[in-house]
């Protein structure tokens, strides 16, 4: 667990990039969401050690395996794109569909 302020900031940057920018925007259709996703995804995929907030330096400082994280994120993105699903496992649909709540009722759920 990071204890220094710099380490806490690095962890926050890493978490934000993976969860907020990649997981939430992987299937974004609008320009802003695509840009957010692409910036974070390219940051994780980039190799290099120039600068304090480079992905590999953050992982090294936090004693995390940058190869494992990078490979896992890339694999997750490829799987999500193939499944066309959001991180929570809810399939994206263009139109509302009925979800059966009980044998007698159904609830309309918009994606």
mmCIF file of the C-alpha atoms, coordinates in Angstrom:
data_MODEL
# 
_entry.id   MODEL 
# 
loop_
_atom_site.group_PDB 
_atom_site.id 
_atom_site.type_symbol 
_atom_site.label_atom_id 
_atom_site.label_alt_id 
_atom_site.label_comp_id 
_atom_site.label_asym_id 
_atom_site.label_entity_id 
_atom_site.label_seq_id 
_atom_site.pdbx_PDB_ins_code 
_atom_site.Cartn_x 
_atom_site.Cartn_y 
_atom_site.Cartn_z 
_atom_site.occupancy 
_atom_site.B_iso_or_equiv 
_atom_site.pdbx_formal_charge 
_atom_site.auth_seq_id 
_atom_site.auth_comp_id 
_atom_site.auth_asym_id 
_atom_site.auth_atom_id 
_atom_site.pdbx_PDB_model_num 
ATOM 1   C CA . UNK A 1 1   ? 0.000   0.000   0.000   1.00 0.00 ? 1   UNK A CA 1 
ATOM 2   C CA . UNK A 1 2   ? 1.488   3.355   -0.977  1.00 0.00 ? 2   UNK A CA 1 
ATOM 3   C CA . UNK A 1 3   ? 2.347   5.592   1.952   1.00 0.00 ? 3   UNK A CA 1 
ATOM 4   C CA . UNK A 1 4   ? 4.180   8.534   0.377   1.00 0.00 ? 4   UNK A CA 1 
ATOM 5   C CA . UNK A 1 5   ? 2.072   11.307  -1.202  1.00 0.00 ? 5   UNK A CA 1 
ATOM 6   C CA . UNK A 1 6   ? 3.769   10.775  -4.576  1.00 0.00 ? 6   UNK A CA 1 
ATOM 7   C CA . UNK A 1 7   ? 2.927   7.076   -4.466  1.00 0.00 ? 7   UNK A CA 1 
ATOM 8   C CA . UNK A 1 8   ? -0.699  7.809   -3.596  1.00 0.00 ? 8   UNK A CA 1 
ATOM 9   C CA . UNK A 1 9   ? -0.897  10.177  -6.553  1.00 0.00 ? 9   UNK A CA 1 
ATOM 10  C CA . UNK A 1 10  ? 0.668   7.564   -8.849  1.00 0.00 ? 10  UNK A CA 1 
ATOM 11  C CA . UNK A 1 11  ? -1.839  4.957   -7.693  1.00 0.00 ? 11  UNK A CA 1 
ATOM 12  C CA . UNK A 1 12  ? -4.702  7.400   -8.288  1.00 0.00 ? 12  UNK A CA 1 
ATOM 13  C CA . UNK A 1 13  ? -3.419  8.096   -11.819 1.00 0.00 ? 13  UNK A CA 1 
ATOM 14  C CA . UNK A 1 14  ? -3.178  4.361   -12.557 1.00 0.00 ? 14  UNK A CA 1 
ATOM 15  C CA . UNK A 1 15  ? -6.625  3.584   -11.138 1.00 0.00 ? 15  UNK A CA 1 
ATOM 16  C CA . UNK A 1 16  ? -8.215  6.484   -13.003 1.00 0.00 ? 16  UNK A CA 1 
ATOM 17  C CA . UNK A 1 17  ? -6.630  5.475   -16.305 1.00 0.00 ? 17  UNK A CA 1 
ATOM 18  C CA . UNK A 1 18  ? -7.739  1.860   -16.033 1.00 0.00 ? 18  UNK A CA 1 
ATOM 19  C CA . UNK A 1 19  ? -11.184 2.189   -14.502 1.00 0.00 ? 19  UNK A CA 1 
ATOM 20  C CA . UNK A 1 20  ? -12.500 5.620   -15.434 1.00 0.00 ? 20  UNK A CA 1 
ATOM 21  C CA . UNK A 1 21  ? -10.853 6.003   -18.843 1.00 0.00 ? 21  UNK A CA 1 
ATOM 22  C CA . UNK A 1 22  ? -10.501 2.471   -20.207 1.00 0.00 ? 22  UNK A CA 1 
ATOM 23  C CA . UNK A 1 23  ? -13.174 0.314   -18.569 1.00 0.00 ? 23  UNK A CA 1 
ATOM 24  C CA . UNK A 1 24  ? -15.893 2.972   -18.747 1.00 0.00 ? 24  UNK A CA 1 
ATOM 25  C CA . UNK A 1 25  ? -15.063 4.316   -22.212 1.00 0.00 ? 25  UNK A CA 1 
ATOM 26  C CA . UNK A 1 26  ? -14.000 1.183   -24.111 1.00 0.00 ? 26  UNK A CA 1 
ATOM 27  C CA . UNK A 1 27  ? -17.180 1.109   -26.191 1.00 0.00 ? 27  UNK A CA 1 
ATOM 28  C CA . UNK A 1 28  ? -17.868 4.824   -26.219 1.00 0.00 ? 28  UNK A CA 1 
ATOM 29  C CA . UNK A 1 29  ? -19.490 6.139   -29.358 1.00 0.00 ? 29  UNK A CA 1 
ATOM 30  C CA . UNK A 1 30  ? -19.011 9.853   -28.809 1.00 0.00 ? 30  UNK A CA 1 
ATOM 31  C CA . UNK A 1 31  ? -15.864 11.759  -29.692 1.00 0.00 ? 31  UNK A CA 1 
ATOM 32  C CA . UNK A 1 32  ? -15.014 12.716  -26.103 1.00 0.00 ? 32  UNK A CA 1 
ATOM 33  C CA . UNK A 1 33  ? -15.324 9.163   -24.783 1.00 0.00 ? 33  UNK A CA 1 
ATOM 34  C CA . UNK A 1 34  ? -13.256 7.775   -27.635 1.00 0.00 ? 34  UNK A CA 1 
ATOM 35  C CA . UNK A 1 35  ? -10.535 10.365  -27.008 1.00 0.00 ? 35  UNK A CA 1 
ATOM 36  C CA . UNK A 1 36  ? -10.469 9.604   -23.274 1.00 0.00 ? 36  UNK A CA 1 
ATOM 37  C CA . UNK A 1 37  ? -10.237 5.875   -23.979 1.00 0.00 ? 37  UNK A CA 1 
ATOM 38  C CA . UNK A 1 38  ? -7.545  6.263   -26.650 1.00 0.00 ? 38  UNK A CA 1 
ATOM 39  C CA . UNK A 1 39  ? -5.382  8.544   -24.499 1.00 0.00 ? 39  UNK A CA 1 
ATOM 40  C CA . UNK A 1 40  ? -5.406  6.130   -21.554 1.00 0.00 ? 40  UNK A CA 1 
ATOM 41  C CA . UNK A 1 41  ? -5.080  2.992   -23.693 1.00 0.00 ? 41  UNK A CA 1 
ATOM 42  C CA . UNK A 1 42  ? -2.122  4.428   -25.601 1.00 0.00 ? 42  UNK A CA 1 
ATOM 43  C CA . UNK A 1 43  ? -0.539  5.519   -22.302 1.00 0.00 ? 43  UNK A CA 1 
ATOM 44  C CA . UNK A 1 44  ? -0.707  1.958   -20.946 1.00 0.00 ? 44  UNK A CA 1 
ATOM 45  C CA . UNK A 1 45  ? 0.539   0.425   -24.196 1.00 0.00 ? 45  UNK A CA 1 
ATOM 46  C CA . UNK A 1 46  ? 3.444   2.864   -24.598 1.00 0.00 ? 46  UNK A CA 1 
ATOM 47  C CA . UNK A 1 47  ? 6.900   1.738   -23.565 1.00 0.00 ? 47  UNK A CA 1 
ATOM 48  C CA . UNK A 1 48  ? 9.479   4.065   -22.169 1.00 0.00 ? 48  UNK A CA 1 
ATOM 49  C CA . UNK A 1 49  ? 10.861  5.555   -19.005 1.00 0.00 ? 49  UNK A CA 1 
ATOM 50  C CA . UNK A 1 50  ? 10.882  9.295   -19.735 1.00 0.00 ? 50  UNK A CA 1 
ATOM 51  C CA . UNK A 1 51  ? 8.926   11.275  -17.153 1.00 0.00 ? 51  UNK A CA 1 
ATOM 52  C CA . UNK A 1 52  ? 7.528   10.718  -13.652 1.00 0.00 ? 52  UNK A CA 1 
ATOM 53  C CA . UNK A 1 53  ? 4.036   9.676   -14.749 1.00 0.00 ? 53  UNK A CA 1 
ATOM 54  C CA . UNK A 1 54  ? 4.955   7.142   -17.395 1.00 0.00 ? 54  UNK A CA 1 
ATOM 55  C CA . UNK A 1 55  ? 2.959   3.917   -16.948 1.00 0.00 ? 55  UNK A CA 1 
ATOM 56  C CA . UNK A 1 56  ? 6.043   1.755   -16.444 1.00 0.00 ? 56  UNK A CA 1 
ATOM 57  C CA . UNK A 1 57  ? 7.561   4.137   -13.878 1.00 0.00 ? 57  UNK A CA 1 
ATOM 58  C CA . UNK A 1 58  ? 4.319   4.248   -11.913 1.00 0.00 ? 58  UNK A CA 1 
ATOM 59  C CA . UNK A 1 59  ? 4.183   0.443   -11.839 1.00 0.00 ? 59  UNK A CA 1 
ATOM 60  C CA . UNK A 1 60  ? 7.871   0.174   -10.924 1.00 0.00 ? 60  UNK A CA 1 
ATOM 61  C CA . UNK A 1 61  ? 7.489   2.699   -8.101  1.00 0.00 ? 61  UNK A CA 1 
ATOM 62  C CA . UNK A 1 62  ? 4.423   0.887   -6.755  1.00 0.00 ? 62  UNK A CA 1 
ATOM 63  C CA . UNK A 1 63  ? 6.154   -2.495  -7.173  1.00 0.00 ? 63  UNK A CA 1 
ATOM 64  C CA . UNK A 1 64  ? 3.569   -3.683  -9.699  1.00 0.00 ? 64  UNK A CA 1 
ATOM 65  C CA . UNK A 1 65  ? 4.208   -5.892  -12.717 1.00 0.00 ? 65  UNK A CA 1 
ATOM 66  C CA . UNK A 1 66  ? 3.678   -3.512  -15.626 1.00 0.00 ? 66  UNK A CA 1 
ATOM 67  C CA . UNK A 1 67  ? 3.813   -6.365  -18.153 1.00 0.00 ? 67  UNK A CA 1 
ATOM 68  C CA . UNK A 1 68  ? 1.033   -8.224  -16.344 1.00 0.00 ? 68  UNK A CA 1 
ATOM 69  C CA . UNK A 1 69  ? -1.157  -5.149  -15.961 1.00 0.00 ? 69  UNK A CA 1 
ATOM 70  C CA . UNK A 1 70  ? -0.620  -4.081  -19.577 1.00 0.00 ? 70  UNK A CA 1 
ATOM 71  C CA . UNK A 1 71  ? -1.328  -7.573  -20.925 1.00 0.00 ? 71  UNK A CA 1 
ATOM 72  C CA . UNK A 1 72  ? -4.417  -7.915  -18.731 1.00 0.00 ? 72  UNK A CA 1 
ATOM 73  C CA . UNK A 1 73  ? -5.858  -4.569  -19.815 1.00 0.00 ? 73  UNK A CA 1 
ATOM 74  C CA . UNK A 1 74  ? -5.195  -5.275  -23.498 1.00 0.00 ? 74  UNK A CA 1 
ATOM 75  C CA . UNK A 1 75  ? -6.813  -8.710  -23.200 1.00 0.00 ? 75  UNK A CA 1 
ATOM 76  C CA . UNK A 1 76  ? -9.815  -7.239  -21.356 1.00 0.00 ? 76  UNK A CA 1 
ATOM 77  C CA . UNK A 1 77  ? -10.295 -4.533  -24.026 1.00 0.00 ? 77  UNK A CA 1 
ATOM 78  C CA . UNK A 1 78  ? -10.152 -7.113  -26.821 1.00 0.00 ? 78  UNK A CA 1 
ATOM 79  C CA . UNK A 1 79  ? -12.674 -9.321  -24.997 1.00 0.00 ? 79  UNK A CA 1 
ATOM 80  C CA . UNK A 1 80  ? -14.997 -6.381  -24.266 1.00 0.00 ? 80  UNK A CA 1 
ATOM 81  C CA . UNK A 1 81  ? -14.949 -5.314  -27.891 1.00 0.00 ? 81  UNK A CA 1 
ATOM 82  C CA . UNK A 1 82  ? -15.731 -8.850  -29.020 1.00 0.00 ? 82  UNK A CA 1 
ATOM 83  C CA . UNK A 1 83  ? -18.595 -9.223  -26.540 1.00 0.00 ? 83  UNK A CA 1 
ATOM 84  C CA . UNK A 1 84  ? -19.827 -5.651  -27.005 1.00 0.00 ? 84  UNK A CA 1 
ATOM 85  C CA . UNK A 1 85  ? -20.396 -5.440  -23.261 1.00 0.00 ? 85  UNK A CA 1 
ATOM 86  C CA . UNK A 1 86  ? -19.670 -2.905  -20.546 1.00 0.00 ? 86  UNK A CA 1 
ATOM 87  C CA . UNK A 1 87  ? -17.410 -3.873  -17.587 1.00 0.00 ? 87  UNK A CA 1 
ATOM 88  C CA . UNK A 1 88  ? -20.407 -4.849  -15.435 1.00 0.00 ? 88  UNK A CA 1 
ATOM 89  C CA . UNK A 1 89  ? -21.377 -7.515  -17.947 1.00 0.00 ? 89  UNK A CA 1 
ATOM 90  C CA . UNK A 1 90  ? -24.521 -5.715  -19.152 1.00 0.00 ? 90  UNK A CA 1 
ATOM 91  C CA . UNK A 1 91  ? -24.830 -6.070  -22.893 1.00 0.00 ? 91  UNK A CA 1 
ATOM 92  C CA . UNK A 1 92  ? -25.140 -2.837  -24.799 1.00 0.00 ? 92  UNK A CA 1 
ATOM 93  C CA . UNK A 1 93  ? -28.318 -2.603  -26.837 1.00 0.00 ? 93  UNK A CA 1 
ATOM 94  C CA . UNK A 1 94  ? -29.421 0.171   -29.146 1.00 0.00 ? 94  UNK A CA 1 
ATOM 95  C CA . UNK A 1 95  ? -33.096 -0.177  -28.222 1.00 0.00 ? 95  UNK A CA 1 
ATOM 96  C CA . UNK A 1 96  ? -34.879 -0.961  -24.952 1.00 0.00 ? 96  UNK A CA 1 
ATOM 97  C CA . UNK A 1 97  ? -35.672 -4.580  -24.290 1.00 0.00 ? 97  UNK A CA 1 
ATOM 98  C CA . UNK A 1 98  ? -37.904 -6.399  -21.838 1.00 0.00 ? 98  UNK A CA 1 
ATOM 99  C CA . UNK A 1 99  ? -36.371 -8.030  -18.795 1.00 0.00 ? 99  UNK A CA 1 
ATOM 100 C CA . UNK A 1 100 ? -38.521 -10.560 -16.988 1.00 0.00 ? 100 UNK A CA 1 
ATOM 101 C CA . UNK A 1 101 ? -38.788 -9.611  -13.306 1.00 0.00 ? 101 UNK A CA 1 
ATOM 102 C CA . UNK A 1 102 ? -41.107 -12.493 -12.412 1.00 0.00 ? 102 UNK A CA 1 
ATOM 103 C CA . UNK A 1 103 ? -43.282 -14.976 -14.295 1.00 0.00 ? 103 UNK A CA 1 
ATOM 104 C CA . UNK A 1 104 ? -46.136 -12.412 -14.482 1.00 0.00 ? 104 UNK A CA 1 
ATOM 105 C CA . UNK A 1 105 ? -44.332 -9.125  -15.048 1.00 0.00 ? 105 UNK A CA 1 
ATOM 106 C CA . UNK A 1 106 ? -41.662 -7.692  -17.224 1.00 0.00 ? 106 UNK A CA 1 
ATOM 107 C CA . UNK A 1 107 ? -39.697 -4.512  -16.839 1.00 0.00 ? 107 UNK A CA 1 
ATOM 108 C CA . UNK A 1 108 ? -38.588 -2.401  -19.767 1.00 0.00 ? 108 UNK A CA 1 
ATOM 109 C CA . UNK A 1 109 ? -34.895 -1.656  -19.396 1.00 0.00 ? 109 UNK A CA 1 
ATOM 110 C CA . UNK A 1 110 ? -33.084 0.850   -21.597 1.00 0.00 ? 110 UNK A CA 1 
ATOM 111 C CA . UNK A 1 111 ? -29.404 0.291   -22.258 1.00 0.00 ? 111 UNK A CA 1 
# 
